[in-house]
Amino acid sequence: MHFLVQSVLTYSVTRLVTMIMSLTAREVFRKCPQVRKMLWGGEFWTDGYFASTVGKHGDEKKIGSYVQSQGQAQYKEYQQHYFQPGLF
């Protein structure tokens, strides 16, 4: 999963990642409680992550387009082969 995040310098990268992981997992489990039972050990996220920075002169539209396109082909393949209607 890719995220493009803009933040103030108040928060460290680790804190931002922790907040994103916590909030997204909590929301998925709230909306789809059956997901927790499908996961190994009930964990939504793995422990690791990768973070990189973009300078103030970076092309935000190009970066956003790149992030948005990541995994689309794999997701379509997943939907075709593994999607179970009514699961979500």
ChimeraX commands (.cxc) that place a marker at each C-alpha (Angstrom):
marker #1 position 0.00,0.00,0.00 radius 0.5
marker #1 position 1.32,3.43,-0.86 radius 0.5
marker #1 position 0.50,6.72,0.82 radius 0.5
marker #1 position 1.51,10.20,-0.19 radius 0.5
marker #1 position 1.45,12.26,3.00 radius 0.5
marker #1 position 2.17,15.91,3.59 radius 0.5
marker #1 position 2.96,16.80,7.18 radius 0.5
marker #1 position 4.38,19.51,9.37 radius 0.5
marker #1 position 7.74,18.93,11.00 radius 0.5
marker #1 position 6.09,18.39,14.38 radius 0.5
marker #1 position 5.75,14.63,13.82 radius 0.5
marker #1 position 8.50,12.14,13.09 radius 0.5
marker #1 position 8.10,9.73,10.19 radius 0.5
marker #1 position 7.77,6.88,12.70 radius 0.5
marker #1 position 4.94,8.65,14.51 radius 0.5
marker #1 position 3.11,9.42,11.25 radius 0.5
marker #1 position 3.40,5.81,10.08 radius 0.5
marker #1 position 2.22,4.52,13.45 radius 0.5
marker #1 position -0.81,6.82,13.39 radius 0.5
marker #1 position -1.71,5.86,9.80 radius 0.5
marker #1 position -1.37,2.16,10.53 radius 0.5
marker #1 position -3.40,2.40,13.74 radius 0.5
marker #1 position -6.21,4.50,12.28 radius 0.5
marker #1 position -6.59,2.48,9.09 radius 0.5
marker #1 position -6.57,-0.88,10.89 radius 0.5
marker #1 position -9.10,0.36,13.45 radius 0.5
marker #1 position -11.40,1.63,10.69 radius 0.5
marker #1 position -11.19,-1.58,8.63 radius 0.5
marker #1 position -11.94,-3.71,11.71 radius 0.5
marker #1 position -14.84,-1.40,12.66 radius 0.5
marker #1 position -16.41,-1.57,9.20 radius 0.5
marker #1 position -15.57,-5.22,8.49 radius 0.5
marker #1 position -15.07,-7.14,11.77 radius 0.5
marker #1 position -14.80,-10.45,9.88 radius 0.5
marker #1 position -11.47,-9.31,8.43 radius 0.5
marker #1 position -9.68,-9.76,11.77 radius 0.5
marker #1 position -10.56,-13.48,11.76 radius 0.5
marker #1 position -9.09,-13.88,8.27 radius 0.5
marker #1 position -5.70,-12.44,9.21 radius 0.5
marker #1 position -2.71,-14.30,10.62 radius 0.5
marker #1 position -2.75,-13.44,14.33 radius 0.5
marker #1 position -5.37,-10.74,13.77 radius 0.5
marker #1 position -2.72,-8.23,12.69 radius 0.5
marker #1 position -3.71,-5.90,9.84 radius 0.5
marker #1 position -0.22,-4.46,9.17 radius 0.5
marker #1 position 3.24,-6.00,9.23 radius 0.5
marker #1 position 5.85,-4.45,11.48 radius 0.5
marker #1 position 7.97,-2.94,8.70 radius 0.5
marker #1 position 7.52,0.05,6.42 radius 0.5
marker #1 position 9.48,2.13,3.95 radius 0.5
marker #1 position 9.38,5.91,3.94 radius 0.5
marker #1 position 10.99,8.38,1.59 radius 0.5
marker #1 position 10.87,12.14,1.31 radius 0.5
marker #1 position 10.13,14.49,-1.55 radius 0.5
marker #1 position 11.71,17.90,-1.73 radius 0.5
marker #1 position 9.75,21.13,-1.92 radius 0.5
marker #1 position 10.46,21.28,-5.66 radius 0.5
marker #1 position 9.07,17.80,-6.34 radius 0.5
marker #1 position 6.26,17.46,-8.86 radius 0.5
marker #1 position 3.28,16.67,-6.59 radius 0.5
marker #1 position 0.99,15.66,-9.47 radius 0.5
marker #1 position 3.53,13.26,-10.93 radius 0.5
marker #1 position 4.24,11.68,-7.54 radius 0.5
marker #1 position 0.53,11.43,-6.77 radius 0.5
marker #1 position -0.10,9.76,-10.12 radius 0.5
marker #1 position 2.71,7.27,-9.47 radius 0.5
marker #1 position 1.36,6.38,-6.01 radius 0.5
marker #1 position -2.19,6.07,-7.33 radius 0.5
marker #1 position -1.17,3.67,-10.10 radius 0.5
marker #1 position 0.82,1.31,-7.87 radius 0.5
marker #1 position -0.65,-2.17,-7.62 radius 0.5
marker #1 position -3.63,-1.56,-9.92 radius 0.5
marker #1 position -2.82,-4.49,-12.21 radius 0.5
marker #1 position -2.29,-6.83,-9.24 radius 0.5
marker #1 position -5.52,-5.65,-7.62 radius 0.5
marker #1 position -7.54,-6.31,-10.78 radius 0.5
marker #1 position -6.04,-9.81,-10.96 radius 0.5
marker #1 position -6.87,-10.37,-7.29 radius 0.5
marker #1 position -10.46,-9.25,-7.84 radius 0.5
marker #1 position -10.91,-11.62,-10.77 radius 0.5
marker #1 position -9.52,-14.67,-8.98 radius 0.5
marker #1 position -10.16,-14.23,-5.27 radius 0.5
marker #1 position -12.98,-11.78,-4.69 radius 0.5
marker #1 position -15.79,-13.30,-2.70 radius 0.5
marker #1 position -19.07,-11.40,-3.28 radius 0.5
marker #1 position -20.58,-10.09,-0.08 radius 0.5
marker #1 position -17.32,-10.25,1.87 radius 0.5
marker #1 position -16.88,-6.48,2.09 radius 0.5
marker link #1:1,2 radius 0.2
marker link #1:2,3 radius 0.2
marker link #1:3,4 radius 0.2
marker link #1:4,5 radius 0.2
marker link #1:5,6 radius 0.2
marker link #1:6,7 radius 0.2
marker link #1:7,8 radius 0.2
marker link #1:8,9 radius 0.2
marker link #1:9,10 radius 0.2
marker link #1:10,11 radius 0.2
marker link #1:11,12 radius 0.2
marker link #1:12,13 radius 0.2
marker link #1:13,14 radius 0.2
marker link #1:14,15 radius 0.2
marker link #1:15,16 radius 0.2
marker link #1:16,17 radius 0.2
marker link #1:17,18 radius 0.2
marker link #1:18,19 radius 0.2
marker link #1:19,20 radius 0.2
marker link #1:20,21 radius 0.2
marker link #1:21,22 radius 0.2
marker link #1:22,23 radius 0.2
marker link #1:23,24 radius 0.2
marker link #1:24,25 radius 0.2
marker link #1:25,26 radius 0.2
marker link #1:26,27 radius 0.2
marker link #1:27,28 radius 0.2
marker link #1:28,29 radius 0.2
marker link #1:29,30 radius 0.2
marker link #1:30,31 radius 0.2
marker link #1:31,32 radius 0.2
marker link #1:32,33 radius 0.2
marker link #1:33,34 radius 0.2
marker link #1:34,35 radius 0.2
marker link #1:35,36 radius 0.2
marker link #1:36,37 radius 0.2
marker link #1:37,38 radius 0.2
marker link #1:38,39 radius 0.2
marker link #1:39,40 radius 0.2
marker link #1:40,41 radius 0.2
marker link #1:41,42 radius 0.2
marker link #1:42,43 radius 0.2
marker link #1:43,44 radius 0.2
marker link #1:44,45 radius 0.2
marker link #1:45,46 radius 0.2
marker link #1:46,47 radius 0.2
marker link #1:47,48 radius 0.2
marker link #1:48,49 radius 0.2
marker link #1:49,50 radius 0.2
marker link #1:50,51 radius 0.2
marker link #1:51,52 radius 0.2
marker link #1:52,53 radius 0.2
marker link #1:53,54 radius 0.2
marker link #1:54,55 radius 0.2
marker link #1:55,56 radius 0.2
marker link #1:56,57 radius 0.2
marker link #1:57,58 radius 0.2
marker link #1:58,59 radius 0.2
marker link #1:59,60 radius 0.2
marker link #1:60,61 radius 0.2
marker link #1:61,62 radius 0.2
marker link #1:62,63 radius 0.2
marker link #1:63,64 radius 0.2
marker link #1:64,65 radius 0.2
marker link #1:65,66 radius 0.2
marker link #1:66,67 radius 0.2
marker link #1:67,68 radius 0.2
marker link #1:68,69 radius 0.2
marker link #1:69,70 radius 0.2
marker link #1:70,71 radius 0.2
marker link #1:71,72 radius 0.2
marker link #1:72,73 radius 0.2
marker link #1:73,74 radius 0.2
marker link #1:74,75 radius 0.2
marker link #1:75,76 radius 0.2
marker link #1:76,77 radius 0.2
marker link #1:77,78 radius 0.2
marker link #1:78,79 radius 0.2
marker link #1:79,80 radius 0.2
marker link #1:80,81 radius 0.2
marker link #1:81,82 radius 0.2
marker link #1:82,83 radius 0.2
marker link #1:83,84 radius 0.2
marker link #1:84,85 radius 0.2
marker link #1:85,86 radius 0.2
marker link #1:86,87 radius 0.2
marker link #1:87,88 radius 0.2
view
